Amino acid sequence: MEPQLIDLPMVKEGRAQKLRSAGIDTVEKLWKADLDALAKHKVFEVDDGFVKQLHLLQGYAEAHAKGEAIVHAADERLWDLREPILHVDLEFDGPAIEIFLYGYLDHKSGKIEQWFDASRSGQESLLRRFHQRVKDEDPTLVTWGGDSSDIVQLRRACERYNIETKWLKTARWLDLQKDVVFTGSPETQRLYLPVKNFSSDTVAKFFGYQKPRLRVKDGYQALKMYQAYKRAPREGIKLDLMEYNAEDIKHTALILDGVRKLMEKFR
């Protein structure tokens, strides 16, 4: 089945209709369109930011039309990451400022380590332990969307427990989603994947990941199960949350390897 306009990232039915009104009714037409001419069409006279995204969309249109990743250049940072490389994912209750689960995957060994605590004193201890680990090991911390989630929660938690926050700025973070897979700018986007969205599940699936059946399906359900655990602690809930967390850090490890492989010949 041929890809449709709404299969492209950032394109819902409203934007698809705009493209159709401008004569772009297929993904292939968008891939091969003269964007300067397209942007002058009257349908774009009232610009909601869509015009600025056309160059990015054209790259994704090519990837979808060909059914393969399109690589324009290698990102040398991916080969210069300081060891150890730790894939990190946190589970938290944002409004309550509670980080209840830290998940780590060592990229070299594949070893997974997880810290869980539902008590306030225990969570402060875990945060201080994480801070000390970053200080001692100076690792590369690889996240998926961490700039807008994990780091924000760590900063809020530090403020809650009167821990200085400068270390969050000096730590070696790599947000694999924002820095590599979807930068949001055609000037810095080196890689275009034929995916509909940039969730770690979707991108990992492109790289061959087969997700197992999990009791916890998403972050919202994880939060609800954590709240249930606080009301009535049960080991089964804890294990379900840890299993969910482990899958997320496996995603980023697979994606990092997959992106490196795609970019290798462009070095």
LINPEQUI-V648307 format. One line per field, one symbol per residue. burial: 1 if it has 16 or more other C-alpha atoms within 10 Angstrom, else 0. A space follows every 50 residues. Layout:
burial: ???
This chain:
burial: 00111111101000011110010111111110000001100001000001 10011111111111100011101110010010001111111110001111 11111110000101011100001101100010010001111111111011 10111111000010000100011111111111100100111111111101 10111100000000010000011011001000000011011111111111 11111101100010000
